[in-house]
């Protein structure tokens, strides 16, 4: 099985904006790439990141270019019917887009990097490996 690091939006956006936790994300990404692994995410990430960039631009913070540059470093995974079905079948409470992230991560057998406490709890309950 391929060595895959799955970034959810909370991890990606911390890195893109240089917020607390950036070093954790940078270290994990560098580690996976050094071992021949890939950094991946659902196409949901592209929508979420671009929506945040638009919001920030409207607030006077021109962040579109750095966000796009960061998106180019992540492999985009498709939204398949299997993803939708798995997301719909998650019994624990989790937000809709997070369910799509988690379902995608599970289907490809990746290790998840998230800063979202609910996502971490549900992933742990479902046996998804997490970046410490």
TIVO-2410 file (N, C-alpha, C; in nm, 3 decimals):
# residues 132
REC num residu      c1      c2      c3 atome chaine
REC   1      X   0.084  -0.119   0.000     N      A
REC   1      X   0.000   0.000   0.000    CA      A
REC   1      X   0.088   0.125   0.000     C      A
REC   2      X   0.045   0.228  -0.070     N      A
REC   2      X   0.122   0.353  -0.081    CA      A
REC   2      X   0.126   0.426   0.052     C      A
REC   3      X   0.232   0.499   0.073     N      A
REC   3      X   0.249   0.583   0.191    CA      A
REC   3      X   0.181   0.717   0.163     C      A
REC   4      X   0.066   0.742   0.229     N      A
REC   4      X  -0.014   0.860   0.199    CA      A
REC   4      X  -0.042   0.941   0.324     C      A
REC   5      X  -0.021   1.071   0.314     N      A
REC   5      X  -0.055   1.166   0.419    CA      A
REC   5      X  -0.175   1.246   0.370     C      A
REC   6      X  -0.285   1.239   0.444     N      A
REC   6      X  -0.407   1.310   0.407    CA      A
REC   6      X  -0.417   1.437   0.490     C      A
REC   7      X  -0.420   1.553   0.424     N      A
REC   7      X  -0.439   1.681   0.492    CA      A
REC   7      X  -0.586   1.719   0.484     C      A
REC   8      X  -0.648   1.743   0.600     N      A
REC   8      X  -0.781   1.800   0.594    CA      A
REC   8      X  -0.767   1.951   0.588     C      A
REC   9      X  -0.877   2.021   0.582     N      A
REC   9      X  -0.873   2.167   0.564    CA      A
REC   9      X  -0.809   2.238   0.682     C      A
REC  10      X  -0.831   2.188   0.804     N      A
REC  10      X  -0.771   2.255   0.921    CA      A
REC  10      X  -0.619   2.251   0.914     C      A
REC  11      X  -0.563   2.142   0.870     N      A
REC  11      X  -0.417   2.131   0.858    CA      A
REC  11      X  -0.367   2.214   0.741     C      A
REC  12      X  -0.435   2.204   0.628     N      A
REC  12      X  -0.392   2.279   0.510    CA      A
REC  12      X  -0.394   2.429   0.535     C      A
REC  13      X  -0.503   2.480   0.591     N      A
REC  13      X  -0.516   2.624   0.611    CA      A
REC  13      X  -0.418   2.678   0.713     C      A
REC  14      X  -0.385   2.599   0.815     N      A
REC  14      X  -0.281   2.643   0.909    CA      A
REC  14      X  -0.150   2.665   0.834     C      A
REC  15      X  -0.118   2.571   0.749     N      A
REC  15      X   0.007   2.581   0.673    CA      A
REC  15      X   0.002   2.697   0.573     C      A
REC  16      X  -0.109   2.709   0.503     N      A
REC  16      X  -0.121   2.813   0.401    CA      A
REC  16      X  -0.112   2.954   0.459     C      A
REC  17      X  -0.163   2.971   0.582     N      A
REC  17      X  -0.165   3.103   0.644    CA      A
REC  17      X  -0.059   3.121   0.752     C      A
REC  18      X   0.023   3.019   0.774     N      A
REC  18      X   0.130   3.031   0.872    CA      A
REC  18      X   0.081   3.041   1.015     C      A
REC  19      X  -0.032   2.983   1.045     N      A
REC  19      X  -0.088   2.986   1.180    CA      A
REC  19      X  -0.023   2.881   1.269     C      A
REC  20      X  -0.056   2.886   1.398     N      A
REC  20      X  -0.002   2.788   1.494    CA      A
REC  20      X  -0.024   2.647   1.441     C      A
REC  21      X   0.078   2.566   1.447     N      A
REC  21      X   0.070   2.429   1.396    CA      A
REC  21      X   0.136   2.412   1.261     C      A
REC  22      X   0.178   2.522   1.200     N      A
REC  22      X   0.243   2.514   1.068    CA      A
REC  22      X   0.364   2.421   1.071     C      A
REC  23      X   0.444   2.430   1.177     N      A
REC  23      X   0.564   2.346   1.185    CA      A
REC  23      X   0.528   2.198   1.188     C      A
REC  24      X   0.419   2.164   1.255     N      A
REC  24      X   0.374   2.023   1.260    CA      A
REC  24      X   0.341   1.975   1.119     C      A
REC  25      X   0.268   2.057   1.046     N      A
REC  25      X   0.229   2.019   0.910    CA      A
REC  25      X   0.352   2.011   0.820     C      A
REC  26      X   0.440   2.111   0.828     N      A
REC  26      X   0.562   2.110   0.746    CA      A
REC  26      X   0.647   1.987   0.773     C      A
REC  27      X   0.661   1.951   0.901     N      A
REC  27      X   0.741   1.835   0.938    CA      A
REC  27      X   0.680   1.706   0.884     C      A
REC  28      X   0.548   1.692   0.899     N      A
REC  28      X   0.480   1.571   0.850    CA      A
REC  28      X   0.492   1.560   0.699     C      A
REC  29      X   0.471   1.670   0.629     N      A
REC  29      X   0.480   1.670   0.482    CA      A
REC  29      X   0.622   1.633   0.439     C      A
REC  30      X   0.721   1.694   0.500     N      A
REC  30      X   0.861   1.665   0.465    CA      A
REC  30      X   0.895   1.519   0.493     C      A
REC  31      X   0.847   1.467   0.605     N      A
REC  31      X   0.873   1.328   0.642    CA      A
REC  31      X   0.814   1.232   0.539     C      A
REC  32      X   0.688   1.252   0.502     N      A
REC  32      X   0.624   1.165   0.404    CA      A
REC  32      X   0.695   1.171   0.269     C      A
REC  33      X   0.728   1.290   0.227     N      A
REC  33      X   0.795   1.304   0.096    CA      A
REC  33      X   0.935   1.243   0.099     C      A
REC  34      X   1.005   1.258   0.211     N      A
REC  34      X   1.139   1.200   0.223    CA      A
REC  34      X   1.134   1.048   0.214     C      A
REC  35      X   1.024   0.989   0.257     N      A
REC  35      X   1.007   0.843   0.253    CA      A
REC  35      X   0.938   0.796   0.126     C      A
REC  36      X   0.922   0.887   0.029     N      A
REC  36      X   0.861   0.850  -0.099    CA      A
REC  36      X   0.711   0.853  -0.099     C      A
REC  37      X   0.652   0.911   0.003     N      A
REC  37      X   0.507   0.917   0.013    CA      A
REC  37      X   0.448   1.036  -0.059     C      A
REC  38      X   0.317   1.041  -0.058     N      A
REC  38      X   0.244   1.150  -0.124    CA      A
REC  38      X   0.156   1.222  -0.022     C      A
REC  39      X   0.135   1.350  -0.049     N      A
REC  39      X   0.045   1.432   0.032    CA      A
REC  39      X  -0.082   1.452  -0.051     C      A
REC  40      X  -0.195   1.413   0.007     N      A
REC  40      X  -0.320   1.409  -0.068    CA      A
REC  40      X  -0.434   1.473   0.011     C      A
REC  41      X  -0.541   1.504  -0.061     N      A
REC  41      X  -0.664   1.548   0.003    CA      A
REC  41      X  -0.778   1.535  -0.096     C      A
REC  42      X  -0.899   1.539  -0.044     N      A
REC  42      X  -1.018   1.537  -0.126    CA      A
REC  42      X  -1.031   1.669  -0.201     C      A
REC  43      X  -1.098   1.667  -0.312     N      A
REC  43      X  -1.122   1.791  -0.385    CA      A
REC  43      X  -1.204   1.889  -0.302     C      A
REC  44      X  -1.265   1.842  -0.193     N      A
REC  44      X  -1.334   1.931  -0.099    CA      A
REC  44      X  -1.237   2.037  -0.047     C      A
REC  45      X  -1.111   2.000  -0.028     N      A
REC  45      X  -1.011   2.095   0.021    CA      A
REC  45      X  -0.999   2.215  -0.071     C      A
REC  46      X  -1.003   2.192  -0.202     N      A
REC  46      X  -0.988   2.302  -0.297    CA      A
REC  46      X  -1.104   2.401  -0.282     C      A
REC  47      X  -1.224   2.349  -0.265     N      A
REC  47      X  -1.340   2.436  -0.246    CA      A
REC  47      X  -1.327   2.514  -0.115     C      A
REC  48      X  -1.296   2.445  -0.007     N      A
REC  48      X  -1.285   2.513   0.123    CA      A
REC  48      X  -1.174   2.619   0.122     C      A
REC  49      X  -1.060   2.584   0.068     N      A
REC  49      X  -0.947   2.678   0.067    CA      A
REC  49      X  -0.978   2.801  -0.018     C      A
REC  50      X  -1.041   2.780  -0.130     N      A
REC  50      X  -1.073   2.894  -0.215    CA      A
REC  50      X  -1.182   2.981  -0.153     C      A
REC  51      X  -1.277   2.922  -0.083     N      A
REC  51      X  -1.380   3.001  -0.015    CA      A
REC  51      X  -1.316   3.086   0.095     C      A
REC  52      X  -1.223   3.030   0.168     N      A
REC  52      X  -1.153   3.107   0.272    CA      A
REC  52      X  -1.072   3.219   0.208     C      A
REC  53      X  -1.006   3.190   0.097     N      A
REC  53      X  -0.928   3.293   0.029    CA      A
REC  53      X  -1.017   3.408  -0.018     C      A
REC  54      X  -1.134   3.377  -0.068     N      A
REC  54      X  -1.227   3.481  -0.111    CA      A
REC  54      X  -1.272   3.564   0.009     C      A
REC  55      X  -1.307   3.497   0.118     N      A
REC  55      X  -1.347   3.570   0.239    CA      A
REC  55      X  -1.235   3.663   0.286     C      A
REC  56      X  -1.114   3.612   0.289     N      A
REC  56      X  -1.000   3.692   0.335    CA      A
REC  56      X  -0.973   3.809   0.240     C      A
REC  57      X  -0.988   3.788   0.110     N      A
REC  57      X  -0.969   3.895   0.013    CA      A
REC  57      X  -1.073   4.005   0.034     C      A
REC  58      X  -1.196   3.967   0.061     N      A
REC  58      X  -1.300   4.066   0.088    CA      A
REC  58      X  -1.272   4.145   0.215     C      A
REC  59      X  -1.196   4.085   0.306     N      A
REC  59      X  -1.157   4.155   0.430    CA      A
REC  59      X  -1.030   4.238   0.410     C      A
REC  60      X  -0.976   4.237   0.288     N      A
REC  60      X  -0.858   4.316   0.258    CA      A
REC  60      X  -0.727   4.241   0.266     C      A
REC  61      X  -0.733   4.110   0.281     N      A
REC  61      X  -0.612   4.027   0.289    CA      A
REC  61      X  -0.599   3.947   0.160     C      A
REC  62      X  -0.507   3.987   0.074     N      A
REC  62      X  -0.491   3.920  -0.055    CA      A
REC  62      X  -0.410   3.792  -0.036     C      A
REC  63      X  -0.481   3.681  -0.020     N      A
REC  63      X  -0.415   3.554   0.008    CA      A
REC  63      X  -0.435   3.451  -0.103     C      A
REC  64      X  -0.500   3.490  -0.211     N      A
REC  64      X  -0.532   3.394  -0.317    CA      A
REC  64      X  -0.407   3.326  -0.373     C      A
REC  65      X  -0.302   3.403  -0.400     N      A
REC  65      X  -0.182   3.344  -0.459    CA      A
REC  65      X  -0.114   3.244  -0.366     C      A
REC  66      X  -0.092   3.276  -0.236     N      A
REC  66      X  -0.030   3.176  -0.149    CA      A
REC  66      X  -0.116   3.050  -0.131     C      A
REC  67      X  -0.247   3.068  -0.128     N      A
REC  67      X  -0.336   2.951  -0.116    CA      A
REC  67      X  -0.323   2.864  -0.240     C      A
REC  68      X  -0.327   2.924  -0.358     N      A
REC  68      X  -0.314   2.847  -0.482    CA      A
REC  68      X  -0.178   2.776  -0.489     C      A
REC  69      X  -0.073   2.845  -0.446     N      A
REC  69      X   0.061   2.785  -0.446    CA      A
REC  69      X   0.063   2.662  -0.355     C      A
REC  70      X   0.001   2.671  -0.239     N      A
REC  70      X  -0.004   2.557  -0.147    CA      A
REC  70      X  -0.090   2.444  -0.205     C      A
REC  71      X  -0.201   2.478  -0.269     N      A
REC  71      X  -0.286   2.374  -0.329    CA      A
REC  71      X  -0.209   2.294  -0.433     C      A
REC  72      X  -0.118   2.358  -0.503     N      A
REC  72      X  -0.038   2.289  -0.605    CA      A
REC  72      X   0.053   2.182  -0.545     C      A
REC  73      X   0.073   2.184  -0.414     N      A
REC  73      X   0.163   2.087  -0.350    CA      A
REC  73      X   0.090   1.963  -0.298     C      A
REC  74      X  -0.041   1.960  -0.318     N      A
REC  74      X  -0.125   1.850  -0.266    CA      A
REC  74      X  -0.191   1.779  -0.383     C      A
REC  75      X  -0.191   1.646  -0.379     N      A
REC  75      X  -0.255   1.569  -0.485    CA      A
REC  75      X  -0.405   1.564  -0.460     C      A
REC  76      X  -0.484   1.603  -0.561     N      A
REC  76      X  -0.630   1.610  -0.549    CA      A
REC  76      X  -0.693   1.473  -0.576     C      A
REC  77      X  -0.776   1.428  -0.481     N      A
REC  77      X  -0.846   1.301  -0.495    CA      A
REC  77      X  -0.991   1.325  -0.537     C      A
REC  78      X  -1.047   1.236  -0.617     N      A
REC  78      X  -1.183   1.256  -0.669    CA      A
REC  78      X  -1.291   1.230  -0.564     C      A
REC  79      X  -1.409   1.287  -0.591     N      A
REC  79      X  -1.527   1.259  -0.511    CA      A
REC  79      X  -1.604   1.148  -0.583     C      A
REC  80      X  -1.592   1.028  -0.534     N      A
REC  80      X  -1.657   0.914  -0.599    CA      A
REC  80      X  -1.785   0.878  -0.525     C      A
REC  81      X  -1.861   0.792  -0.586     N      A
REC  81      X  -1.983   0.742  -0.521    CA      A
REC  81      X  -1.947   0.668  -0.392     C      A
REC  82      X  -1.834   0.596  -0.391     N      A
REC  82      X  -1.790   0.528  -0.270    CA      A
REC  82      X  -1.764   0.626  -0.156     C      A
REC  83      X  -1.706   0.741  -0.189     N      A
REC  83      X  -1.683   0.845  -0.088    CA      A
REC  83      X  -1.816   0.892  -0.030     C      A
REC  84      X  -1.911   0.924  -0.118     N      A
REC  84      X  -2.041   0.971  -0.073    CA      A
REC  84      X  -2.109   0.868   0.016     C      A
REC  85      X  -2.107   0.742  -0.025     N      A
REC  85      X  -2.173   0.638   0.053    CA      A
REC  85      X  -2.106   0.619   0.189     C      A
REC  86      X  -1.974   0.619   0.192     N      A
REC  86      X  -1.902   0.602   0.318    CA      A
REC  86      X  -1.927   0.721   0.410     C      A
REC  87      X  -1.926   0.840   0.355     N      A
REC  87      X  -1.952   0.960   0.436    CA      A
REC  87      X  -2.092   0.956   0.496     C      A
REC  88      X  -2.188   0.915   0.416     N      A
REC  88      X  -2.327   0.907   0.465    CA      A
REC  88      X  -2.344   0.800   0.572     C      A
REC  89      X  -2.259   0.699   0.571     N      A
REC  89      X  -2.270   0.588   0.666    CA      A
REC  89      X  -2.200   0.613   0.799     C      A
REC  90      X  -2.127   0.723   0.812     N      A
REC  90      X  -2.058   0.752   0.940    CA      A
REC  90      X  -2.164   0.781   1.044     C      A
REC  91      X  -2.165   0.702   1.150     N      A
REC  91      X  -2.267   0.712   1.253    CA      A
REC  91      X  -2.238   0.820   1.357     C      A
REC  92      X  -2.112   0.855   1.377     N      A
REC  92      X  -2.077   0.956   1.475    CA      A
REC  92      X  -2.112   1.095   1.420     C      A
REC  93      X  -2.131   1.191   1.513     N      A
REC  93      X  -2.158   1.328   1.469    CA      A
REC  93      X  -2.029   1.390   1.415     C      A
REC  94      X  -2.039   1.439   1.293     N      A
REC  94      X  -1.928   1.508   1.228    CA      A
REC  94      X  -1.989   1.597   1.120     C      A
REC  95      X  -1.929   1.713   1.097     N      A
REC  95      X  -1.982   1.804   0.995    CA      A
REC  95      X  -1.974   1.739   0.857     C      A
REC  96      X  -2.058   1.786   0.768     N      A
REC  96      X  -2.073   1.727   0.635    CA      A
REC  96      X  -1.942   1.721   0.558     C      A
REC  97      X  -1.873   1.834   0.545     N      A
REC  97      X  -1.750   1.834   0.467    CA      A
REC  97      X  -1.642   1.751   0.535     C      A
REC  98      X  -1.642   1.750   0.668     N      A
REC  98      X  -1.546   1.666   0.741    CA      A
REC  98      X  -1.575   1.518   0.717     C      A
REC  99      X  -1.702   1.483   0.705     N      A
REC  99      X  -1.738   1.343   0.674    CA      A
REC  99      X  -1.685   1.304   0.537     C      A
REC 100      X  -1.689   1.396   0.442     N      A
REC 100      X  -1.635   1.367   0.309    CA      A
REC 100      X  -1.483   1.352   0.315     C      A
REC 101      X  -1.417   1.437   0.392     N      A
REC 101      X  -1.272   1.424   0.411    CA      A
REC 101      X  -1.240   1.288   0.473     C      A
REC 102      X  -1.308   1.255   0.581     N      A
REC 102      X  -1.279   1.131   0.654    CA      A
REC 102      X  -1.306   1.008   0.567     C      A
REC 103      X  -1.415   1.010   0.495     N      A
REC 103      X  -1.448   0.897   0.407    CA      A
REC 103      X  -1.340   0.878   0.300     C      A
REC 104      X  -1.295   0.987   0.242     N      A
REC 104      X  -1.189   0.979   0.141    CA      A
REC 104      X  -1.062   0.921   0.201     C      A
REC 105      X  -1.025   0.972   0.317     N      A
REC 105      X  -0.905   0.926   0.386    CA      A
REC 105      X  -0.912   0.777   0.416     C      A
REC 106      X  -1.026   0.732   0.465     N      A
REC 106      X  -1.045   0.590   0.496    CA      A
REC 106      X  -1.032   0.503   0.371     C      A
REC 107      X  -1.096   0.545   0.264     N      A
REC 107      X  -1.098   0.464   0.142    CA      A
REC 107      X  -0.959   0.443   0.083     C      A
REC 108      X  -0.871   0.541   0.098     N      A
REC 108      X  -0.738   0.526   0.040    CA      A
REC 108      X  -0.636   0.473   0.140     C      A
REC 109      X  -0.675   0.459   0.267     N      A
REC 109      X  -0.585   0.405   0.368    CA      A
REC 109      X  -0.473   0.499   0.407     C      A
REC 110      X  -0.502   0.630   0.410     N      A
REC 110      X  -0.401   0.729   0.444    CA      A
REC 110      X  -0.396   0.756   0.594     C      A
REC 111      X  -0.287   0.818   0.636     N      A
REC 111      X  -0.276   0.870   0.772    CA      A
REC 111      X  -0.328   1.013   0.769     C      A
REC 112      X  -0.412   1.047   0.865     N      A
REC 112      X  -0.481   1.176   0.867    CA      A
REC 112      X  -0.406   1.278   0.952     C      A
REC 113      X  -0.393   1.398   0.897     N      A
REC 113      X  -0.341   1.511   0.974    CA      A
REC 113      X  -0.452   1.614   0.982     C      A
REC 114      X  -0.502   1.636   1.103     N      A
REC 114      X  -0.609   1.732   1.129    CA      A
REC 114      X  -0.585   1.801   1.261     C      A
REC 115      X  -0.634   1.923   1.273     N      A
REC 115      X  -0.630   1.997   1.399    CA      A
REC 115      X  -0.770   2.009   1.458     C      A
REC 116      X  -0.869   1.949   1.393     N      A
REC 116      X  -1.008   1.955   1.437    CA      A
REC 116      X  -1.033   1.844   1.539     C      A
REC 117      X  -1.072   1.883   1.661     N      A
REC 117      X  -1.089   1.786   1.770    CA      A
REC 117      X  -1.198   1.683   1.739     C      A
REC 118      X  -1.308   1.725   1.681     N      A
REC 118      X  -1.415   1.630   1.648    CA      A
REC 118      X  -1.369   1.532   1.542     C      A
REC 119      X  -1.300   1.582   1.441     N      A
REC 119      X  -1.249   1.495   1.335    CA      A
REC 119      X  -1.153   1.392   1.393     C      A
REC 120      X  -1.064   1.437   1.482     N      A
REC 120      X  -0.969   1.345   1.546    CA      A
REC 120      X  -1.043   1.237   1.623     C      A
REC 121      X  -1.142   1.275   1.701     N      A
REC 121      X  -1.216   1.179   1.783    CA      A
REC 121      X  -1.288   1.076   1.697     C      A
REC 122      X  -1.355   1.122   1.592     N      A
REC 122      X  -1.427   1.030   1.504    CA      A
REC 122      X  -1.329   0.941   1.429     C      A
REC 123      X  -1.220   0.997   1.382     N      A
REC 123      X  -1.118   0.917   1.312    CA      A
REC 123      X  -1.063   0.809   1.404     C      A
REC 124      X  -1.031   0.845   1.527     N      A
REC 124      X  -0.981   0.746   1.623    CA      A
REC 124      X  -1.083   0.636   1.646     C      A
REC 125      X  -1.209   0.674   1.663     N      A
REC 125      X  -1.316   0.576   1.686    CA      A
REC 125      X  -1.331   0.481   1.567     C      A
REC 126      X  -1.297   0.527   1.450     N      A
REC 126      X  -1.311   0.447   1.329    CA      A
REC 126      X  -1.182   0.376   1.290     C      A
REC 127      X  -1.078   0.395   1.369     N      A
REC 127      X  -0.953   0.324   1.343    CA      A
REC 127      X  -0.864   0.388   1.238     C      A
REC 128      X  -0.887   0.513   1.206     N      A
REC 128      X  -0.805   0.583   1.107    CA      A
REC 128      X  -0.675   0.626   1.175     C      A
REC 129      X  -0.561   0.593   1.118     N      A
REC 129      X  -0.435   0.636   1.179    CA      A
REC 129      X  -0.418   0.788   1.170     C      A
REC 130      X  -0.369   0.847   1.279     N      A
REC 130      X  -0.352   0.992   1.288    CA      A
REC 130      X  -0.206   1.027   1.303     C      A
REC 131      X  -0.169   1.142   1.245     N      A
REC 131      X  -0.037   1.198   1.271    CA      A
REC 131      X  -0.039   1.249   1.413     C      A
REC 132      X   0.061   1.212   1.491     N      A
REC 132      X   0.062   1.250   1.632    CA      A
REC 132      X   0.074   1.399   1.648     C      A
***
